[in-house]
């Protein structure tokens, strides 16, 4: 009691068997989808989807403007799902504070 209470996570290394699976659910789903596409369509389809996904992640708006990620959500199928963030996170309340002109100059390497 002199040193305080220790977390149960620190004292035991045992975790629930499904914890790792739930943390990596999206990655596991993508891997299964790519494996199925590879068997059905050939190697070109998973490669094409990965290429499109990489391109959609690199696309961004001007500094200070939050991207809606519509292309990435459409590619991953997330546009058809309603998640926790969709209900309780209002995108109009999320603001990035900063001088847009300075942020753009920094991105261009002028500052």
C-alpha positions as a Markdown table, in Angstrom:
| # | Residue | x | y | z |
|---|---|---|---|---|
| 1 | Unk | 0.0 | 0.0 | 0.0 |
| 2 | Unk | 3.0 | 2.3 | 0.4 |
| 3 | Unk | 3.7 | 2.4 | -3.4 |
| 4 | Unk | 0.0 | 2.5 | -4.6 |
| 5 | Unk | -2.0 | 0.0 | -6.5 |
| 6 | Unk | -0.6 | -1.7 | -9.5 |
| 7 | Unk | -2.6 | -2.3 | -12.6 |
| 8 | Unk | -3.8 | -5.8 | -13.2 |
| 9 | Unk | -2.3 | -5.5 | -16.7 |
| 10 | Unk | 1.2 | -5.1 | -15.2 |
| 11 | Unk | 0.9 | -7.9 | -12.8 |
| 12 | Unk | -0.4 | -10.5 | -15.2 |
| 13 | Unk | 0.7 | -11.1 | -18.8 |
| 14 | Unk | -2.4 | -13.1 | -19.6 |
| 15 | Unk | -4.8 | -11.3 | -22.0 |
| 16 | Unk | -8.1 | -12.3 | -23.4 |
| 17 | Unk | -7.8 | -14.5 | -26.5 |
| 18 | Unk | -10.0 | -12.2 | -28.6 |
| 19 | Unk | -8.3 | -9.0 | -27.6 |
| 20 | Unk | -5.7 | -9.1 | -30.3 |
| 21 | Unk | -8.2 | -10.1 | -32.9 |
| 22 | Unk | -10.6 | -7.3 | -32.0 |
| 23 | Unk | -7.8 | -4.7 | -32.1 |
| 24 | Unk | -6.7 | -5.8 | -35.6 |
| 25 | Unk | -10.2 | -6.5 | -37.0 |
| 26 | Unk | -9.9 | -4.2 | -40.0 |
| 27 | Unk | -6.5 | -5.5 | -41.0 |
| 28 | Unk | -7.6 | -9.1 | -40.7 |
| 29 | Unk | -10.7 | -8.3 | -42.8 |
| 30 | Unk | -8.6 | -6.6 | -45.5 |
| 31 | Unk | -6.2 | -9.6 | -45.6 |
| 32 | Unk | -9.0 | -12.0 | -46.0 |
| 33 | Unk | -10.6 | -9.9 | -48.7 |
| 34 | Unk | -7.3 | -9.7 | -50.6 |
| 35 | Unk | -6.7 | -13.4 | -50.3 |
| 36 | Unk | -10.2 | -14.1 | -51.7 |
| 37 | Unk | -9.7 | -11.6 | -54.5 |
| 38 | Unk | -6.3 | -13.2 | -55.3 |
| 39 | Unk | -7.9 | -16.6 | -55.7 |
| 40 | Unk | -10.9 | -15.4 | -57.7 |
| 41 | Unk | -9.5 | -12.6 | -59.9 |
| 42 | Unk | -5.7 | -13.1 | -59.8 |
| 43 | Unk | -2.9 | -11.1 | -58.4 |
| 44 | Unk | -3.8 | -7.9 | -60.3 |
| 45 | Unk | -6.9 | -7.1 | -58.3 |
| 46 | Unk | -5.5 | -6.9 | -54.8 |
| 47 | Unk | -2.5 | -5.0 | -56.1 |
| 48 | Unk | -4.8 | -2.5 | -57.9 |
| 49 | Unk | -6.9 | -2.0 | -54.7 |
| 50 | Unk | -3.8 | -1.5 | -52.6 |
| 51 | Unk | -2.5 | 1.0 | -55.1 |
| 52 | Unk | -5.8 | 2.9 | -55.1 |
| 53 | Unk | -5.9 | 2.8 | -51.3 |
| 54 | Unk | -2.3 | 4.3 | -51.1 |
| 55 | Unk | -3.2 | 7.0 | -53.6 |
| 56 | Unk | -6.4 | 7.9 | -51.6 |
| 57 | Unk | -4.4 | 8.1 | -48.3 |
| 58 | Unk | -1.9 | 10.6 | -49.9 |
| 59 | Unk | -4.6 | 12.9 | -51.2 |
| 60 | Unk | -5.2 | 15.9 | -49.0 |
| 61 | Unk | -6.6 | 19.3 | -49.0 |
| 62 | Unk | -5.0 | 22.6 | -48.2 |
| 63 | Unk | -3.5 | 22.9 | -44.7 |
| 64 | Unk | -6.2 | 23.8 | -42.1 |
| 65 | Unk | -9.0 | 22.1 | -44.0 |
| 66 | Unk | -9.9 | 18.6 | -42.8 |
| 67 | Unk | -10.4 | 16.0 | -45.5 |
| 68 | Unk | -13.6 | 13.9 | -45.5 |
| 69 | Unk | -11.7 | 10.8 | -46.9 |
| 70 | Unk | -14.7 | 9.9 | -49.2 |
| 71 | Unk | -12.5 | 8.1 | -51.7 |
| 72 | Unk | -10.8 | 5.9 | -49.0 |
| 73 | Unk | -14.2 | 5.2 | -47.3 |
| 74 | Unk | -15.7 | 4.1 | -50.6 |
| 75 | Unk | -12.7 | 1.8 | -51.4 |
| 76 | Unk | -12.8 | 0.1 | -48.0 |
| 77 | Unk | -16.6 | -0.1 | -47.9 |
| 78 | Unk | -16.8 | 2.0 | -44.8 |
| 79 | Unk | -19.2 | 4.4 | -46.5 |
| 80 | Unk | -22.0 | 1.8 | -45.9 |
| 81 | Unk | -21.3 | 1.4 | -42.2 |
| 82 | Unk | -22.3 | 3.6 | -39.3 |
| 83 | Unk | -19.7 | 3.6 | -36.6 |
| 84 | Unk | -19.2 | 5.3 | -33.2 |
| 85 | Unk | -17.3 | 8.2 | -34.8 |
| 86 | Unk | -20.1 | 8.8 | -37.2 |
| 87 | Unk | -22.7 | 9.3 | -34.5 |
| 88 | Unk | -20.8 | 11.1 | -31.8 |
| 89 | Unk | -18.2 | 13.0 | -33.7 |
| 90 | Unk | -19.5 | 16.1 | -35.4 |
| 91 | Unk | -17.1 | 17.0 | -38.3 |
| 92 | Unk | -18.0 | 20.7 | -38.1 |
| 93 | Unk | -16.8 | 20.9 | -34.5 |
| 94 | Unk | -13.3 | 19.7 | -35.4 |
| 95 | Unk | -11.1 | 22.6 | -36.1 |
| 96 | Unk | -7.4 | 22.9 | -36.9 |
| 97 | Unk | -6.2 | 26.2 | -35.5 |
| 98 | Unk | -3.5 | 27.9 | -37.4 |
| 99 | Unk | -2.7 | 30.5 | -40.0 |
| 100 | Unk | -3.5 | 28.8 | -43.4 |
| 101 | Unk | -1.0 | 31.0 | -45.3 |
| 102 | Unk | 1.9 | 30.0 | -42.9 |
| 103 | Unk | 0.9 | 26.3 | -43.1 |
| 104 | Unk | 0.9 | 26.4 | -46.9 |
| 105 | Unk | 4.3 | 28.1 | -47.0 |
| 106 | Unk | 5.7 | 25.5 | -44.6 |
| 107 | Unk | 4.4 | 22.7 | -46.8 |
| 108 | Unk | 6.0 | 24.3 | -49.8 |
| 109 | Unk | 9.3 | 24.7 | -48.0 |
| 110 | Unk | 9.4 | 28.5 | -48.0 |
| 111 | Unk | 9.7 | 28.8 | -44.3 |
